[in-house]
Amino acid sequence: MSPLFPSLHAAEPREAVRFGEHALTYAELAAAAAAPARRIKDAGRVAVWATPTPQTVVGVVAALVAGVPVVPLNPKTGERELAHIVRDSGPTVVLAGRGDQLPSLLGRLTRIDVAADVAAAAAADVAVDAEGSPTKAGPALPPEPDEESPALIVYTSGTTGPPKGAVLPRRAIAATLDALRDAWEWTADDVLVHGLPLFHVHGLILGILGPLRRGGSVRHLGRFSVEGVTRELSAGATMLFGVPTMYHRIAEVVDRDAALAKALTGARLLVSGSAALPAPDHRRIAHATGRAVIERYGMTETLMLCAERAGGGARPGTVGAPLPGVELRLAEEADGIGEVQVRGPNLFTGYLNRPDATAAAFTEDGWFRTGDLASLDEEGQVRIVGRKATDLIKSGGYKIGAGEIENALLDHPGVREAAVTGEPDDDLGERIVAWVVPRDPQSPPEEHELTEHVARELAPHKRPRVVHFLTELPRNDMGKIMKRALHV
């Protein structure tokens, strides 16, 4: 069985990961991961305190090569939610950096401090040469586990109840990353830069495990900044991964930041995900750089489902066609919009300890219900309308997607950010409500100016009936707007 990370098993001397000045080659990463991998080989599950550091990468890699399921823990998670995740997943060990301060509720777990340097590897009795570098053969890593064995348990919030642990097998990780290899022409020569958190699919699986599977390298910014993006892309990075909030910050300055524009122009691939990238940000970046930001679509339970192809051009509002191996259909379709349902090797095996939720997530014939609403154009490109529960507004007999109204509002020069929700209405069924962050808080646009702007851009029945002005929109750690927090 071929290993999930061939370059790691080969202990190659090329750079694998870099956090600021701290870099590890594949040989050094294998050496650093080998000692904790031996210590946890009999653990049922392990938690990793997932800070944006090389220690997190070493900890996750150690668990993966040991064949032990990893539960990434968000250091910002509140006490109640963290207690639920730990109780539900039942890890026996927590891997953390030596200086990490862990909450007291993790005190009952065996703590293993993870080192991310070759000297520590030598102290752990890993084979090193006279200069303190791992020998060419590298440490002996365990045999590759079965592809159906659990690799990660990632907790995802639903519409009700506590978060559920999605069990992701090694097979799903390999299938997604190999499909993206084909779609994005991703090779060992690529250098990825990003500043995403390492406890979620985007930052950890795509942003860290993706380069490791390809044999390339990743430069993590630690914390996202426009200056960091400029620095790393100017120093040879070829790809940038980000969420819309990050690209919005780039779009706001790119037309007057020559160094940033030049760095983005030199990148091979700019990818946005985790939420829809607003059309105005697409246009501003493309106008300043001549480079289009492409989008992809996926979920914790499914990993990646669709992606725009490298060299295929970006179409704002679409997330590309289904990836190789992914079957996709629109169910209960009406007015060209239906729920996205999928099958394929990229899917999770179920929710941990929740057979009821797992059964409810699949149709009788085995299709996973994403809960996302989408349409398909004549070329098979997928356009996400929104979440079935929050982004489909039924008003006056019409089915209206919140996303198109949000994009129309963002086209108004006085709007910096926008979200649209539906609220009960005795006459219309639901009325359209806009939540707007004005570009100039001291002089926001008039409400009627915004509603008429939407009516002209789209149709009169799609105009907001109410506009609320905010200083900021509520967002989660991945930059997604938390619409359930928007209410009067």
N, C-alpha and C positions, 0 to 999 in steps of 0.2 A: 504494500500500500504506500503510495507516494506521500511524503510529509506535507503538512499544511504550509510549512515555511522551508523550502529546500535550501535557501542560502544560509539559513540558521544552522541546519544540520551539517552543511558543508563548511561551516565556520569560515566564511569568506572574509577577506580583509577589508572589503569596501564598507563605507559608512552606512549604517542602518538608520540611526536616529540621532537627532541633535536638539538639545534644549539650550539655547544661548551658546555658551562656550563649552557646554558639556556634551560630548559626542561619544557614541559607541559604535564600533564596527559590528558586523555580524558575529565575528569571532568573540569579541568582547561581550556582546549581548548574550551569546550562548554560555560564555563562562560565568557571567553574573547570574544568569537564570538557573544554572545547573544545581547550585547548592540549595536554594529554596525548593527547587523541584524535587530533590531527593527527600527533603524534610516533610513535604506535604503529600507524597505519593499515595499514602493510605488515608488521607483525609476524605471525607465524603463530599464536602463542598468547601470552598474557601471564599472569603470576602476580600476585596481589594479596596483600600481607602484611595479612591481614584482622584488624586490631585494631578494637576497638569505638570508632571515631573517625569524624569527618566525612571525613577523608582516605580512608578505605576506601570510603565511599559515592562520593566523587568518582572514585576510581580505577575502581571497578566500572562506574559510569555512563559514564566515558570509554571504556572498552573496549566496552561494549554499543553506544554510539552509533557507534563506529568499526567495528562489525561484527567485532570480534576476540574469539575465545573466551577466557573468563576462567577461571583456575584459582585459586580462593580457597585460601589457605594458613593453616592454624591455627597461630598463633605458639607454641602449647604442644606441637606435634607433636615427637616425639623424632627424633633425628638419622637413625636408620635408616629410619624411615617417611618422613620428609621427603625423604631422598635418593631413595627409590623413587618418590615422587610426582613429583619434578622430573625424574627420568630418564624416567619413563613418559610424562609429558605434554609434555615438551620445550619449555617456554616459552623465548623469547629475551629477554624483558624482565620485570623485576619492578617493580611499582608499590608505593611505600611512603611513609609519612609522613617528613618531613624528619628527624625525630629518632629514627626507628626504628633499632634495632640489629639487623641481619640476621645470621643464621648464615653462617659462612664458605663453606659449600657452595653458597650463592646468589651467591658472588662472581663466578662466570663469566657471570652474566646481566647485561645492561645494566640499570642501576638508574635509574629515573626517580622523583624525589621529587615527590609530589603535594601541591599547596597547596590549602587549602580556604577562601580568602578572596578578596574582590574585588580587593584591591590586587595580589595575585599574578596575578590574571587580567589586570589592566591591564598589568602588567609583561610578560606573555606576548603583548601586542599584541591583546587582545580588546577589542572595541568597548565603551567606557564613556563615561558622560556626565561633565559638569564636576564632579559630586559624587563621582565614583569608582564609580558604580553602572553596571551593564550598560545599554546603550541598550535602548529598548523592543523593538526588533527582535531584540536579542540576537545572540549569535555564530551564525555560519552552521554548523549541524550537518550532518554527512554525510547522504546519502539513507538511508532505512530499508533495512536488509538484508533478504534473503529470509527468510520465516518459518521455513523448514526449516534455515537456517544455524545452526550451534552457537552457543549463547550462553554456557553455563557448563559446565565439567567439574568435577563435584563427586565427591570420592573417598569411597567408602563401604566399610566393613569387612565382610567376609563371615565365614563360619564357619571357613574355612581360607584360608591364603595371604595375601599382601599386599593392601592395599586396591585396589579397582577404580575407575576413573574413569568415572562415568556421564555420558554426553554429553547435555546438555539443550538442545534447540532452542528458538528464540524462540517457536515455535508452542506448545510445552508450557507455557511460562511464561504466555503470554497466555491460553491455555485455562483453566489453573487459576485465575488471578486473576480472570478474568471469571466463572467458575462460582461463586467465593466472593463476588463482587459480588452475584450473584443470591441466594445462600443467606443471606448476612449483611446484605443491604440496605446494602452498603458504598458510600458516596458520597464526593464531594470535601469534604463538610462534616465528615467523621470525622477525628479526631486520635487516632492510635494511640500507646500507650506500651508499651515493652518493654525488657528488659535482656538479650536473647538474644545469643549470639555471632554474628558476621557471616561465618562461613565455612561455614555449613550452610543447608539449605533453609528451616528454620523462621525463623531470624533474618534471613537475607539476602533470600530470595525473598518469603516472606510478609510479613516484618516491615519490609523496606525497599522492595523493588520493588513490593509490593502498594500501599502508600500512593502511591508515585510514579505508578503506572498509573492510579489513581483520581483523581489530582489533589488528594489530601488531604495530610496531613502526618504525620510521625512524630517522636516525642520519645524518643530513646534514653537510657537511664539510665547508660550506660557500664558500670556494674556493678549487677546487681540488688540492690535493697534494699526492704524494706517501706516505709521512710520515703520513698524515691523514688517508689514507686507512689502513696502517699498524696498527696504533693506534686503530681504531675502530673495525677492524676485530679481533684484538688481545683481545679486551675488550668485545667480545661476539656477535658482529654483525654476521649475518648468510648469508647475500646476498650482492652483490656488483653490482650496475648498472653503466655503463659508456659508453662512445663513443670511437671509435677506437683511437683517439688522446690520450685519457687517458690510454688505455691499451697499446699503443705503449710506453708511458713513463714508464709504469710498466715493459714491456718486456725488455726495455733497461737496467734495473738495477736488475731484479729479480734474475739473476743467480749469483750475487755477494752480494745480500742483504738477509742474512739468516732470519732476522726478517720478512721481507716482504714475502719471500717464505713460511715461516711457517704460517703466517696469512692467505695467500691465500689458502694454503692447508687445513686450518681449516674451510673455508667458505663452506656453503652448495651449493651455486649457484653463479656463475660469469656470468653476462649477458652483452653483448655488442649490441648496436643498433645505429640507425640513419645513419649508413653507413656501408659498408662491412669492416670487420676486416681482414687485410692482413694475409695470411697464415703464413708468417714467425713469426709474433707476436703470433699467435695461438701456433706454435710449441715451441717457447722459453718459454712461460708461462707454457705449459703442461710439458715440459722437466724438468723445475725447481721445479714444484709443484705437478705434477701428477694429476692436476685438469684441465679440459677442460673449455674454455670459450664458452658458447653457445650464439647463435645469434637469433634475432627475426626481424620481418619485419613489418613495418606499415607506415602510412602517417598521416598528420594532418587530412585529410578528412575521413579517414577510421579507425583511431586508429590502433590497432594491428590486423594483418591479419594472420601471420604465426609465429611459434616459435618452436625452438628445445625443446624437452621435458627434464625435470629433470631426470637424471639417464639414459637418452637415448644415451649419448655420443655425442660429437660435431663432425661435419664434416665441416672443413674449406671450405668456399665458398658457403655453403648452409644456409638457414634461417629456416629450418624445414618444417613441413607440415602445411596446413591451420588449424587454431584454430577451436574448436567446434562452429558451427553456421555460419561459413564463407564459402561461396561458391566461388570457384576460378576457372577461366578458362584462357587459353592462346588463344588470338584472333589473326587472321591473321598470323598463325604459318607458319614459313618457316625455314628449316634447324634446326628444333628442338627448335627454339626461337620464342616467341610470346609476345604480350603485355598482361600484367596481368590485368584482369578485374574481379571485385568482386561484390558480393551481401551479405547482412547480417545485423543483428541488430546493428552492430558496426559502421555503416556509418553515416556521417553527414546528415543534412536535406537540405543543400544547402549553396550557398555563399550569404552572406548578401547583399541585394540591387543589386544582379547580377543574375537575372533570365536567362539572355543569357548565362552567364558562367556556371550556374548550368545545363541548358539544354545541353550544349555542353559537359559537363563532363560525361554524361550518354548516353548509347546506347538506341535505341528505345525500347528494351526489358528490360531496367532497370538495366543494369550492369554499375558499375562505371569504367571509364577508368583511370587507374593509371598513364599511360605514362611510366611505368617501363617495361623493357624487361626481360624475364626469360625463363628458361627451367625447365622441370620436369624430375627427374630420375625415374628409374623403381620402386622405393619405395614411390613415391609421394613427395619426398623432393624438395623444390623449390630452384633454384639457380638463383639469380638476376644477370643479365648481365650488366644492367645499365639503364640509362634514354633513352627513345626513341629518344629524341631530341639531346642528347650530347654523348651518350656512345655506339651507334651502328655505326660502321664505315664501309662504303661500299667501298672496295678497290679492284680493279682488278677483279671484279665480285664476290668477297667473302663478306659475312657479318661477321664482326669481332667485338667481344665484347671488349671494352676497359679494363674491369676488369681483364681478364685473362692475358693481356699483363702487366698490372700494377703489378700483383702478380709475374709474371716471373721476372720483373725488381727488385722487392723487394727481390727476392731470391739471387741476386748478392751481394756479400759481400761489394762492394763499394757504395751501394745505401742505403740511409736512408729513403727517401720518393720518391714517383713517381706518376705521373698522365699522362694519355694518352688521346689525342684528335685527331680528324680528321680535315684535312685542304683540301680545294679544290685542285685538281691536274688534269691537262689537260690530262694526260695519264691514271692514275689509277682511276679517279673519285674523290677519296679522298686518301690522303697519311696519314700514321700513324705518329704522332708526339709525342715524349716523353718529359716530363718535369721532371727533376731529381734533387733532393737535395742530393749531395754526402755525404757520411759518413765523408770523410776528404776533406773539401773545398779546402785545399792547394794542394791536389793530387787526383783530380777526375779521375774516370776510363775513358779510351779512348772511344770515341763515337762508333767506330767499335767493340770494345770489348763488349759493351752493346747490340748492334744490333745483333751480332753473338750469344751472350748468349740467346737472345729471340728466334732466329731462331732455335737454338739447342733444347731449352726447349719446344717450341710450334710447329712452322712450319715456313719455310722461308717467306711465304707471310704475316706473322704476325709480322715481325720485323719492328721496327720504321725506317722510312726513314730519320728522323731528330731528333736530341737530343738537348734539351736546358738545361743548368745547371742553377739552381736558388739557392739562399740562403734559401728560404722558399716557400712553396706553399700557395696561398691565401685561407683562410678558413673563414667560418662564425662562429657564436657563438656556434653552435653545433658541430664544428669540421669538417664539410663537406667541401670538396675541391670545390671552386667556379671556375669551369672549364671555364665559360664564361669570366673570367678575364684573362685567359691564351691565349695570342696571341702575335705575333711578332710585 
